[in-house]
Amino acid sequence: MSTDDIRVGAHTSIAKSAGPYDGPANAVHQQVEYGGNCGQIFSHSPQVWQSSYLVNLCTPKDDLREKSLTSMQEEVDAAATLDVPYVNVHLGAHTGAGVEGGLRNAGSVLDDLDVPDGVTVLVESDAGSGTKLGGQFEHLATVADETSLDIAFCLDTAHVWAAGYDISTEAGVEETFTEFDDVVGLDRLAYVHLNDSKHGCGTNKDEHAHIGEGEIGVEGMRAFIRRTAAEGVPMALETPTEDGKSFEWNIERARELYE
C-alpha cells in the first residue's frame, strides 16, 4: 500500500463561511484542499442540542436520556440523508449510576434508536476522567453486549493514551491492538481519530497535539498509523491549528510516518 492509498483526512466544517459552497459540500472542498481522502463533520452545530456532542447515553436522568435519544435519532437520520456511513458518539458519564448502571443505560438508549439502513453507530473510546465511561475496552465490549443494535467502535489515539494504554512504542501499539481484539474484536473497529497528546499516559487529560510532536511521539504514532492502515480502517485528524501547523500539515505528517 502506498502513502496515497491510506485513508486519512480531517474534521472539516459544513459552515457557509468554510468554503464556496452551501453546507456539507464545503467540508468536502476543505478535505480536498487539505489533501485528505476521508474525514468527518458535525451535521449540526456542536453547541446546540441537535448535536451528538452533548449526548449522554449513560445518564440516569430521564429528561437528559430523552434529549440524548432525540438528538441521536436526528443524527442517524441526517447521516442517511447525506449518505454518511457512520455516526460517532461518546458514551458520556454515569453521574452516580455506577459503571454497570451507566453502561446499561447506554445500551437502552441505543436499543431505542431507529437506525436507517446503511448507517452504523460508532461508540468512541474516551479519556476516562471523572464518571465518564469508555476509557476501558471492557466498557466498549459491555455496551455491545447491552444493546441489540449492531454497533461498531472508534478509537481515539489521544483518548486511548490518556486512559492508560501505552501506545508510545511499536510493542505498546501491538499490545493495545491485541487487547482490543481480545476484549472487543478488531472486526468492530471501524474508525480511528488520529491525535497526539499534550499530556502523559494515564492522566485522563484530553488535549490534542500535532502528530508525532506530543507525548505519544513519533514511534508510537508511526506504529499506530501503520497498524490501522493494515486493518483498512480510515483515520480522521482532530489536531489543533497552532504553531503554524494545520490539518494539511498533519495529514502529510501521517503519510510520511506511514512510509
NORLIN-V239645 format. One line per field, one symbol per residue. burial: 1 if it has 24 or more other C-alpha atoms within 12 Angstrom, else 0. A space follows every 10 residues. Layout:
BEGIN
burial = ???
END
This chain:
BEGIN
burial = 0000011111 1111100000 0011001111 1001111111 1111000011 1111111111 0001111111 1111111110 0001111111 1111100011 1111111111 1010110011 1111111110 1111111011 1111111011 1111111111 1111111100 0111011001 0001010111 1111111111 1111111111 1111111111 1111111110 0011111111 0000011111 111110110
END
